[in-house]
């Protein structure tokens, strides 16, 4: 892909791994996996497969989550910064969790955030939605009074649930896995699912962050990470335009 998939600009440059130590280890500095658009600043994977074939990156053997229900509960009831990779991110949502009557976590993974949210607010309605959720994990979440759904994160799929509006919607390390056109659609639809004073919280690798750059963290899952963003607020409307 040479043209930017967001703004279609041809003003793009290849990015290499010379600025850091690639986490994957085996990629040489001469290899370019991402391009940077100089017009809208989007960083995008320059070789992408079709949506229909994306499933090759999300096969069951890579996401087995075969822990027993009791093992899931033991972990989910004892979350901390040492056993939960994004725990420090969750802390930023604490105040909003306390005042939310309804929470939707899209791409809930192992259920860590929704379990954190349940611990901080015993009364709020919490829904966890992920493309893959084994029955043991579902059972554990139900024991914590969390409603689990297995579904792809698409507009058509979400519409089928006929959700009422939420005070808080979260997407922890999810948006980088979308093709940019699909991301625009899902973000636009999410605005319809949020109450007037509601909030959408997103976490994603920040291309411009010095720590991410020092480790080339932004490209750590090449193939799966289709779009990489920065935190500049002025860029977000341009991605949604």
Secondary structure as GFF3:
##gff-version 3
##sequence-region A 1 241
A	DSSP	beta_strand	12	15	.	.	.	ID=ss1
A	DSSP	beta_strand	34	37	.	.	.	ID=ss2
A	DSSP	beta_strand	43	45	.	.	.	ID=ss3
A	DSSP	three_ten_helix	51	57	.	.	.	ID=ss4
A	DSSP	three_ten_helix	60	62	.	.	.	ID=ss5
A	DSSP	alpha_helix	69	76	.	.	.	ID=ss6
A	DSSP	alpha_helix	87	90	.	.	.	ID=ss7
A	DSSP	three_ten_helix	91	93	.	.	.	ID=ss8
A	DSSP	alpha_helix	94	98	.	.	.	ID=ss9
A	DSSP	beta_strand	102	106	.	.	.	ID=ss10
A	DSSP	alpha_helix	112	120	.	.	.	ID=ss11
A	DSSP	beta_strand	125	130	.	.	.	ID=ss12
A	DSSP	alpha_helix	135	143	.	.	.	ID=ss13
A	DSSP	beta_strand	147	150	.	.	.	ID=ss14
A	DSSP	alpha_helix	155	161	.	.	.	ID=ss15
A	DSSP	beta_strand	166	172	.	.	.	ID=ss16
A	DSSP	three_ten_helix	175	177	.	.	.	ID=ss17
A	DSSP	alpha_helix	180	193	.	.	.	ID=ss18
A	DSSP	beta_strand	194	203	.	.	.	ID=ss19
A	DSSP	alpha_helix	210	214	.	.	.	ID=ss20
A	DSSP	three_ten_helix	217	219	.	.	.	ID=ss21
A	DSSP	beta_strand	227	228	.	.	.	ID=ss22
A	DSSP	alpha_helix	233	240	.	.	.	ID=ss23
###
